[in-house]
Amino acid sequence: MEKLFLIPLFAVILLSGCTTTQPTPTTTTSASTTETITQTTTQAASTTTSAQSASVFIQNFAFSPNTVTVSTGSTVAWKNQDSVSHTITSDSGNEINSGSVAPGQTFSHTFTQPGTYTYHCAIHPSMHGTIVV
């Protein structure tokens, strides 16, 4: 008799810490049938970040995320995680000009004017990124 009592008690203890979240079903009724529809929302991963400050990682010869959105007055920091030096250089104008950023080093820039700033690595011209302020 003890063994029969312990199995349900063990199951209650084991399951007491588990929680699940399920979508809320929506029921619709027509003249001849009742149909239950379950709605779920999936949010896709984004390459855009929005914040007062943001980080861009330089790795595998790419800027990640490729596009960053920040508020006016925000600071963006680029962290070089590659094994070679890179630059963060404005495509036009001179808004962003890091010079050479060695492996493991960080370059930061504060954006004081709204706009879209495109940039590249002057050493590796195939690397591109965008900051939207």
C-alpha positions, 0 to 999 in steps of 0.5 A: 500500500505504501508504494501505491501512495508514493507514486502519485505523491512523487508525481505531484512533487515532480510536476509542481515546479512545472508550468506551461503557457498555451495559446488561448483558443478562440471558438466560432460557431456557424449554423452547422459546425463549431470550430476552435481556432488557436492563434499564436504569434511568432516574432522574427529575429531582428537585426535592428536594435533600438536603445540609448546606447548600442553595441555592434560586434565586428566578427567574421569580417562583418558588423553585427547587427548590420543595422542599429537604430538609436535615439539622438544623443545615443552612443554606439560602441563597436567591439572588434572581435576579429583577429585583424584590425578594422575601421568604422568609416562613414560612406560619405562625410566625416561623421564616423572615422575610427581609424584602425581598431585593433583586435579586442579594442572598442571604438565609440561614437555619440550621434547628436543629429538625426539621420541615417549613417552608412559606414564601411571598413576602409581596410575591408570594403565589403564590410558595411553597416547602418546607424539610424538616428 
